[in-house]
Amino acid sequence: MQRRLERAAWGLILCMTAGCSGGSPGTTVASTDGESTETDASTGSSDSVGATSAGSTSPTAGGSGSETGASADPTTEGPATTGSTTTTATTGAPATTDASATDSAGTSDGSGTTDEPGTTTGAIECPGGGLGPGDHELELEFDGLTRSFLLHVPPSYDGSEPTPLVLNFHGLSSNAAQQELFSGMTPHADAEGYIVAYPQGYQSSWNGGACCGGAVSQDLDDVGLARAIVEDIEAALCVDHQRIYATGMSNGGFMSNRLACEAADLFAAVAPVSSVIGVLDCEPARPISIMMFNGTADVLVPYNGGGFFSAPETFAGWADRNGCVGDPVQTFAGGAASCLTYDDCDEGVEVTLCTIDPMGHCWPGQAFCPFPPANTDIVANDEMWAMFQQFPLP
């Protein structure tokens, strides 16, 4: 993992000094929907939410700036398939299967029950085998493209107990390895004992609705891809199906918002960072808990709107969809950070907006940010994980 994170760190440094794009550092990104490209004057970096890479006409998986070492063959086409994950690189211990997870015939009785939020009891069927603790670079075929994702399995994993899973989506022009470094989620997953996957976007972008890049211009089914990634992980690891969550930065946050709209049957809760909703027609299958993190000094996804919904509008929209009543209450206050929560919502879900004033286009709790100012008064990983633990899938 150390070597992979070192590559990601150099990528972020290049991003700051040479400019970020869906391809190599310095590639220009042209707007296709009238949105202007946003550039940070102090770094020369461009994140241009709502833009697509210039000259992009045919689908290829991943982007030329990918640091994962698992880029796709641009000519790969064919029928969509799932469950055919290929491991391209793996570090760590092999998988183990604990006999306590199954009965004497090697099968579970499937009688898992949930006694209280975040606590699962009883036997839950898990396949076992496949992957063990450590870092894995994986590929799968989806919609005629070879797609990839990084997967980190915590040292505590032994296959004997269902384990929570978090999908963490990178921002526009970034990649899976950079998101692992930028969010700092891997050490947090080790400490808390959950699995985390870092999917790689098409041309370093996600189809989050109004945002962004080649994934939007090609109208890719990234919601279907997220489902396929979860399915493949569940086939290789003992995943707690009731505790699958999503988060993401910027364009990746738009993506996690969209998953809340269109895949609430699979994802128990979501926590978008430095982003807003980009889907106009959002009708979740059920009420779903949301925790947002937004900075007031964000020039790429402005807090008060401008080309996209504002953070307060997105907050109010989720409260309305979830049938929340009454005024939001303050649930966090520290330094420049404060959180407001609607806690009287349908089916007991909650909707939270954490405002950091000021913070730029950053991941709260991380001191490094290409689009400053950064802020560490609140740690997004801690707060979202506390929320995730409260809200398993009903």
RODO-2510 file (C-alpha; in nm, 4 decimals, decimal comma):
residues 394
     n   res          X          Y          Z
     1     m     0,0000     0,0000     0,0000
     2     q     0,2838     0,2398     0,0825
     3     r     0,4110     0,2388    -0,2771
     4     r     0,0616     0,2963    -0,4109
     5     l     0,0061     0,5908    -0,1751
     6     e     0,3434     0,7365    -0,2730
     7     r     0,2340     0,7297    -0,6387
     8     a    -0,0927     0,8945    -0,5426
     9     a     0,0909     1,1632    -0,3463
    10     w     0,3075     1,2483    -0,6466
    11     g    -0,0078     1,2621    -0,8568
    12     l    -0,1634     1,5148    -0,6209
    13     i     0,1546     1,7220    -0,6214
    14     l     0,1513     1,7236    -1,0020
    15     c    -0,2164     1,8116    -0,9892
    16     m    -0,1324     2,1193    -0,7860
    17     t     0,1662     2,2297    -0,9922
    18     a     0,0703     2,1336    -1,3481
    19     g    -0,3094     2,1343    -1,3404
    20     c    -0,5635     1,8542    -1,2981
    21     s    -0,7763     1,7137    -1,5761
    22     g    -0,9416     1,3945    -1,6868
    23     g    -0,6165     1,2980    -1,8556
    24     s    -0,2538     1,3808    -1,7927
    25     p    -0,1582     1,6830    -1,5812
    26     g    -0,1993     1,9977    -1,7851
    27     t    -0,4730     1,8654    -2,0171
    28     t    -0,7335     2,1337    -2,0819
    29     v    -1,0929     2,0675    -1,9901
    30     a    -1,3574     2,2312    -2,2041
    31     s    -1,7109     2,3098    -2,0926
    32     t    -1,9937     2,1460    -2,2875
    33     d    -2,2946     2,2799    -2,0966
    34     g    -2,2219     2,6481    -2,0616
    35     e    -2,0507     2,6039    -1,7252
    36     s    -1,7214     2,7886    -1,6923
    37     t    -1,4062     2,6023    -1,5960
    38     e    -1,3018     2,6864    -1,2410
    39     t    -0,9286     2,7281    -1,1804
    40     d    -0,7580     2,7891    -0,8490
    41     a    -0,5250     3,0815    -0,9064
    42     s    -0,2830     2,9775    -0,6355
    43     t    -0,2245     2,6290    -0,7755
    44     g    -0,3189     2,6396    -1,1422
    45     s    -0,5346     2,3313    -1,0808
    46     s    -0,8607     2,2889    -1,2660
    47     d    -1,1488     2,0727    -1,1404
    48     s    -1,4182     2,2162    -1,3703
    49     v    -1,7298     2,0465    -1,2374
    50     g    -1,9784     1,9956    -1,5165
    51     a    -1,7095     1,9767    -1,7858
    52     t    -1,5951     1,6996    -2,0156
    53     s    -1,2497     1,6249    -2,1491
    54     a    -1,1931     1,7897    -2,4818
    55     g    -1,1922     1,5517    -2,7758
    56     s    -1,3631     1,2718    -2,5823
    57     t    -1,5900     1,0811    -2,8196
    58     s    -1,5715     0,7074    -2,7456
    59     p    -1,5949     0,5207    -2,4156
    60     t    -1,2779     0,3982    -2,2493
    61     a    -1,2548     0,2816    -1,8914
    62     g    -1,0487     0,4918    -1,6513
    63     g    -0,8447     0,7938    -1,7447
    64     s    -0,4935     0,8418    -1,8701
    65     g    -0,4116     1,0027    -1,5369
    66     s    -0,5038     0,6870    -1,3429
    67     e    -0,2515     0,5723    -1,0827
    68     t    -0,4094     0,2326    -1,0219
    69     g    -0,2103     0,0277    -1,2711
    70     a    -0,5361    -0,1322    -1,3836
    71     s    -0,6343     0,0824    -1,6802
    72     a    -0,8579    -0,0623    -1,9461
    73     d    -0,7922    -0,1478    -2,3069
    74     p    -0,9727     0,1300    -2,4980
    75     t    -1,0817    -0,1217    -2,7593
    76     t    -1,2463    -0,3562    -2,5123
    77     e    -1,6123    -0,4013    -2,5936
    78     g    -1,8685    -0,6711    -2,5519
    79     p    -2,1774    -0,7641    -2,3537
    80     a    -2,2086    -0,6352    -1,9988
    81     t    -2,1133    -0,8887    -1,7379
    82     t    -2,0794    -0,8826    -1,3617
    83     g    -1,9184    -1,1144    -1,1140
    84     s    -1,6082    -1,1614    -1,3290
    85     t    -1,3612    -0,9665    -1,1200
    86     t    -0,9954    -1,0015    -1,2098
    87     t    -0,7322    -0,9361    -0,9465
    88     t    -0,4484    -0,7401    -1,1061
    89     a    -0,2397    -0,6887    -0,7930
    90     t    -0,2754    -0,7951    -0,4333
    91     t    -0,0821    -0,7393    -0,1136
    92     g    -0,1650    -0,8819     0,2255
    93     a    -0,2706    -1,2142     0,3694
    94     p    -0,4781    -1,4706     0,1778
    95     a    -0,8422    -1,5070     0,2639
    96     t    -0,9501    -1,7403     0,5394
    97     t    -1,2850    -1,9001     0,5994
    98     d    -1,3878    -1,9444     0,9617
    99     a    -1,6033    -2,2489     1,0197
   100     s    -1,8103    -2,0540     1,2704
   101     a    -1,9629    -1,8556     0,9829
   102     t    -2,1333    -2,1673     0,8440
   103     d    -2,2970    -2,4819     0,9705
   104     s    -2,1447    -2,8293     0,9493
   105     a    -2,2609    -2,8651     0,5916
   106     g    -2,0821    -2,5445     0,4982
   107     t    -2,3989    -2,3409     0,4568
   108     s    -2,5591    -2,0734     0,6688
   109     d    -2,9165    -2,0843     0,7917
   110     g    -2,9591    -1,7255     0,6684
   111     s    -3,1413    -1,6213     0,9832
   112     g    -2,9555    -1,2978     1,0487
   113     t    -3,1461    -1,0386     1,2494
   114     t    -3,0850    -0,6818     1,3548
   115     d    -3,1534    -0,5996     1,7183
   116     e    -3,0546    -0,2316     1,7106
   117     p    -2,9000     0,0118     1,4619
   118     g    -2,5457    -0,0854     1,3767
   119     t    -2,5656    -0,4271     1,5502
   120     t    -2,6262    -0,7468     1,3538
   121     t    -2,6817    -1,0810     1,5232
   122     g    -2,7450    -1,4327     1,4010
   123     a    -2,5931    -1,6278     1,1140
   124     i    -2,5591    -1,4484     0,7814
   125     e    -2,4552    -1,6386     0,4738
   126     c    -2,1090    -1,5430     0,3511
   127     p    -1,9161    -1,7091     0,0682
   128     g    -1,5738    -1,6871     0,2366
   129     g    -1,2508    -1,7344     0,0484
   130     g    -1,1327    -1,5197    -0,2416
   131     l    -0,9683    -1,2217    -0,0782
   132     g    -0,8096    -1,1544     0,2593
   133     p    -0,6781    -0,8523     0,4485
   134     g    -0,4634    -0,6087     0,2534
   135     d    -0,4849    -0,4080    -0,0682
   136     h    -0,6244    -0,5379    -0,3953
   137     e    -0,6455    -0,3830    -0,7423
   138     l    -0,9427    -0,5383    -0,9202
   139     e    -1,1145    -0,5246    -1,2576
   140     l    -1,4599    -0,6169    -1,3813
   141     e    -1,6438    -0,6037    -1,7113
   142     f    -1,9476    -0,3768    -1,7169
   143     d    -2,1451    -0,2373    -2,0113
   144     g    -1,8742    -0,3421    -2,2550
   145     l    -1,5959    -0,1689    -2,0659
   146     t    -1,3225    -0,2941    -1,8378
   147     r    -1,3654    -0,1052    -1,5119
   148     s    -1,1439    -0,1101    -1,2035
   149     f    -1,1420    -0,0370    -0,8349
   150     l    -0,9052    -0,0503    -0,5407
   151     l    -1,0160    -0,2555    -0,2438
   152     h    -0,8791    -0,2348     0,1087
   153     v    -0,9638    -0,5078     0,3594
   154     p    -0,8776    -0,4285     0,7233
   155     p    -0,6341    -0,6464     0,9207
   156     s    -0,9153    -0,7532     1,1554
   157     y    -1,1052    -0,9255     0,8727
   158     d    -1,1030    -1,3065     0,8918
   159     g    -1,4206    -1,3936     0,7013
   160     s    -1,6045    -1,5137     1,0093
   161     e    -1,8302    -1,2101     1,0547
   162     p    -2,0248    -0,9883     0,8134
   163     t    -1,8227    -0,6697     0,7642
   164     p    -1,9468    -0,3214     0,6637
   165     l    -1,8477    -0,1859     0,3214
   166     v    -1,7969     0,1770     0,2133
   167     l    -1,7632     0,2862    -0,1509
   168     n    -1,5542     0,6056    -0,1723
   169     f    -1,5719     0,7887    -0,5089
   170     h    -1,2997     1,0272    -0,6294
   171     g    -1,3532     1,3743    -0,7749
   172     l    -1,3383     1,4863    -1,1365
   173     s    -0,9857     1,4543    -1,2824
   174     s    -0,8677     1,2550    -0,9816
   175     n    -0,8437     0,8768    -0,9498
   176     a    -0,8944     0,5924    -0,7061
   177     a    -0,5417     0,5986    -0,5602
   178     q    -0,5497     0,9746    -0,5072
   179     q    -0,8883     0,9499    -0,3350
   180     e    -0,7483     0,6896    -0,0976
   181     l    -0,4731     0,9328     0,0000
   182     f    -0,6836     1,2498    -0,0096
   183     s    -0,9655     1,1167     0,2106
   184     g    -0,7436     0,9288     0,4554
   185     m    -1,0091     0,6606     0,4795
   186     t    -0,7865     0,3507     0,4653
   187     p    -0,6296     0,3983     0,8120
   188     h    -0,9744     0,4874     0,9450
   189     a    -1,1136     0,1628     0,8004
   190     d    -0,8321    -0,0293     0,9694
   191     a    -0,9130     0,1301     1,3035
   192     e    -1,2889     0,0742     1,2754
   193     g    -1,2860    -0,2600     1,0963
   194     y    -1,4721    -0,1938     0,7715
   195     i    -1,3931    -0,2660     0,4058
   196     v    -1,3449     0,0308     0,1733
   197     a    -1,3510     0,0321    -0,2074
   198     y    -1,2216     0,3150    -0,4268
   199     p    -1,3787     0,2846    -0,7746
   200     q    -1,2056     0,4362    -1,0795
   201     g    -1,4241     0,6651    -1,2910
   202     y    -1,4514     0,6668    -1,6690
   203     q    -1,2086     0,9342    -1,7910
   204     s    -1,1696     1,0150    -1,4204
   205     s    -1,5347     1,1166    -1,3932
   206     w    -1,8734     0,9943    -1,2670
   207     n    -2,2228     1,0341    -1,4032
   208     g    -2,3680     1,2164    -1,1060
   209     g    -2,6442     1,3780    -1,3120
   210     a    -2,5492     1,7433    -1,3565
   211     c    -2,1839     1,6550    -1,2961
   212     c    -1,9444     1,5638    -1,4611
   213     g    -1,7108     1,4926    -1,7505
   214     g    -1,7027     1,2084    -1,9994
   215     a    -1,9210     0,9841    -1,7833
   216     v    -2,2037     1,2374    -1,8196
   217     s    -2,1473     1,3065    -2,1889
   218     q    -2,1525     0,9313    -2,2608
   219     d    -2,4493     0,8837    -2,0231
   220     l    -2,2802     0,5919    -1,8499
   221     d    -2,4718     0,3803    -1,6016
   222     d    -2,2513     0,4452    -1,3006
   223     v    -2,5320     0,3505    -1,0624
   224     g    -2,5344     0,0085    -1,2281
   225     l    -2,1556    -0,0017    -1,2025
   226     a    -2,1711     0,0671    -0,8284
   227     r    -2,4179    -0,2189    -0,7902
   228     a    -2,1879    -0,4477    -0,9907
   229     i    -1,8855    -0,3550    -0,7789
   230     v    -2,0782    -0,4354    -0,4606
   231     e    -2,1927    -0,7647    -0,6095
   232     d    -1,8362    -0,8637    -0,6940
   233     i    -1,7067    -0,7672    -0,3508
   234     e    -1,9851    -0,9643    -0,1853
   235     a    -1,8825    -1,2676    -0,3894
   236     a    -1,5257    -1,2471    -0,2585
   237     l    -1,5693    -1,1238     0,0997
   238     c    -1,8080    -1,1608     0,3918
   239     v    -1,9924    -0,8292     0,3529
   240     d    -2,2745    -0,7188     0,5804
   241     h    -2,5451    -0,6514     0,3213
   242     q    -2,7317    -0,4295     0,5664
   243     r    -2,4321    -0,1992     0,6113
   244     i    -2,3186    -0,0847     0,2676
   245     y    -2,2536     0,2896     0,2388
   246     a    -2,1268     0,5489    -0,0080
   247     t    -1,9277     0,8679     0,0124
   248     g    -1,7258     1,0720    -0,2326
   249     m    -1,5471     1,3958    -0,3040
   250     s    -1,6831     1,6606    -0,5415
   251     n    -1,7972     1,4699    -0,8543
   252     g    -1,7794     1,1584    -0,6362
   253     g    -2,0136     1,3318    -0,3911
   254     f    -2,2574     1,3998    -0,6753
   255     m    -2,2333     1,0277    -0,7434
   256     s    -2,3133     0,9330    -0,3847
   257     n    -2,6102     1,1722    -0,3911
   258     r    -2,7325     0,9921    -0,7019
   259     l    -2,6925     0,6537    -0,5326
   260     a    -2,9178     0,7792    -0,2526
   261     c    -3,1754     0,8725    -0,5173
   262     e    -3,1561     0,5555    -0,7253
   263     a    -3,0017     0,2797    -0,5128
   264     a    -3,1447     0,3265    -0,1634
   265     d    -3,2405    -0,0408    -0,1742
   266     l    -2,8688    -0,1265    -0,1592
   267     f    -2,6919     0,1651     0,0115
   268     a    -2,7965     0,2173     0,3713
   269     a    -2,6783     0,5806     0,3956
   270     v    -2,4516     0,8248     0,2111
   271     a    -2,2159     1,1086     0,3058
   272     p    -2,1193     1,3369     0,0131
   273     v    -1,8257     1,5754     0,0607
   274     s    -1,7847     1,9145    -0,1113
   275     s    -2,0766     1,8472    -0,3443
   276     v    -2,4505     1,8892    -0,3900
   277     i    -2,7248     1,6929    -0,5603
   278     g    -2,7131     1,6848    -0,9411
   279     v    -3,0288     1,4827    -1,0101
   280     l    -3,3558     1,6651    -1,0760
   281     d    -3,5776     1,3571    -1,0656
   282     c    -3,4823     1,2060    -0,7293
   283     e    -3,7301     0,9564    -0,5859
   284     p    -3,5571     0,7235    -0,3379
   285     a    -3,7122     0,3831    -0,2827
   286     r    -3,7259     0,4618     0,0904
   287     p    -3,6172     0,7350     0,3338
   288     i    -3,2370     0,7377     0,3556
   289     s    -2,9975     0,9131     0,5938
   290     i    -2,7661     1,1769     0,4458
   291     m    -2,4701     1,3636     0,5952
   292     m    -2,3266     1,6491     0,3865
   293     f    -1,9969     1,8356     0,4325
   294     n    -1,9622     2,1726     0,2557
   295     g    -1,7232     2,4665     0,2846
   296     t    -1,8292     2,8269     0,2429
   297     a    -1,5091     2,9129     0,0510
   298     d    -1,5539     2,6381    -0,2109
   299     v    -1,5078     2,7960    -0,5558
   300     l    -1,5795     2,4752    -0,7518
   301     v    -1,9072     2,3741    -0,5869
   302     p    -2,0153     2,7071    -0,4348
   303     y    -2,1895     2,6764    -0,0995
   304     n    -2,4636     2,9209    -0,2022
   305     g    -2,5048     2,7821    -0,5524
   306     g    -2,4058     2,8952    -0,8980
   307     g    -2,4525     2,6483    -1,1821
   308     f    -2,5658     2,3851    -0,9325
   309     f    -2,8026     2,3659    -0,6395
   310     s    -2,6678     2,5270    -0,3250
   311     a    -2,5729     2,3258    -0,0178
   312     p    -2,8718     2,4644     0,1805
   313     e    -3,1064     2,3773    -0,1103
   314     t    -2,9698     2,0237    -0,1240
   315     f    -3,0077     1,9947     0,2542
   316     a    -3,3686     2,1156     0,2416
   317     g    -3,4438     1,8893    -0,0559
   318     w    -3,3311     1,5773     0,1299
   319     a    -3,5300     1,6847     0,4364
   320     d    -3,8395     1,7140     0,2174
   321     r    -3,7871     1,3763     0,0461
   322     n    -3,7398     1,2110     0,3831
   323     g    -4,0533     1,3656     0,5294
   324     c    -3,8643     1,5589     0,7978
   325     v    -4,0632     1,8000     1,0134
   326     g    -3,9637     2,0779     1,2490
   327     d    -3,6436     2,2797     1,2439
   328     p    -3,2965     2,1253     1,2261
   329     v    -3,1042     2,1081     1,5532
   330     q    -2,7342     2,1694     1,6064
   331     t    -2,5485     1,8404     1,6482
   332     f    -2,1875     1,9598     1,6214
   333     a    -2,0058     2,2830     1,6980
   334     g    -1,6310     2,3228     1,7022
   335     g    -1,4063     2,5928     1,5638
   336     a    -1,5167     2,6810     1,2118
   337     a    -1,7428     2,3748     1,1806
   338     s    -2,1054     2,3315     1,2751
   339     c    -2,3644     2,0677     1,1845
   340     l    -2,7422     2,0982     1,1668
   341     t    -2,9592     1,7857     1,1654
   342     y    -3,3205     1,7121     1,0834
   343     d    -3,3856     1,4337     1,3330
   344     d    -3,7644     1,3955     1,3034
   345     c    -3,7962     1,2204     0,9676
   346     d    -3,9786     0,9227     0,8192
   347     e    -3,8617     0,5822     0,9421
   348     g    -3,6226     0,7475     1,1885
   349     v    -3,3646     0,8625     0,9306
   350     e    -3,1656     1,1848     0,9684
   351     v    -3,0451     1,4566     0,7317
   352     t    -2,7348     1,6526     0,8321
   353     l    -2,5477     1,9459     0,6801
   354     c    -2,2037     2,0192     0,8234
   355     t    -2,0941     2,3693     0,7256
   356     i    -1,7291     2,4667     0,7545
   357     d    -1,6794     2,8432     0,7451
   358     p    -1,4383     2,8863     0,5855
   359     m    -1,3262     2,5774     0,3961
   360     g    -1,2451     2,5360     0,0288
   361     h    -1,2964     2,2355    -0,1972
   362     c    -1,1584     1,9954     0,0625
   363     w    -1,2127     1,6816     0,2689
   364     p    -1,2761     1,7963     0,6283
   365     g    -1,0180     1,6655     0,8719
   366     q    -0,7416     1,6409     0,6127
   367     a    -0,4722     1,9087     0,6275
   368     f    -0,3841     1,8710     0,2577
   369     c    -0,6184     2,0359     0,0082
   370     p    -0,5393     2,1478    -0,3506
   371     f    -0,8182     2,4061    -0,3305
   372     p    -0,7676     2,5671     0,0145
   373     p    -0,8363     2,6618     0,2802
   374     a    -0,8336     2,3194     0,4415
   375     n    -1,0012     2,2619     0,7773
   376     t    -0,9463     2,0086     1,0547
   377     d    -1,2014     2,1339     1,3082
   378     i    -1,4261     1,8447     1,2090
   379     v    -1,3127     1,5041     1,0827
   380     a    -1,5466     1,3858     0,8079
   381     n    -1,4405     1,0215     0,8390
   382     d    -1,5264     1,0142     1,2102
   383     e    -1,8605     1,1906     1,1735
   384     m    -1,9846     0,9937     0,8732
   385     w    -1,8796     0,6625     1,0267
   386     a    -2,0694     0,7460     1,3470
   387     m    -2,3752     0,8179     1,1318
   388     f    -2,3273     0,5025     0,9218
   389     q    -2,3191     0,2887     1,2367
   390     q    -2,6575     0,4257     1,3419
   391     f    -2,8308     0,3472     1,0130
   392     p    -2,8133    -0,0031     0,8642
   393     l    -3,0414    -0,0953     0,5763
   394     p    -3,3948    -0,1559     0,7104
***
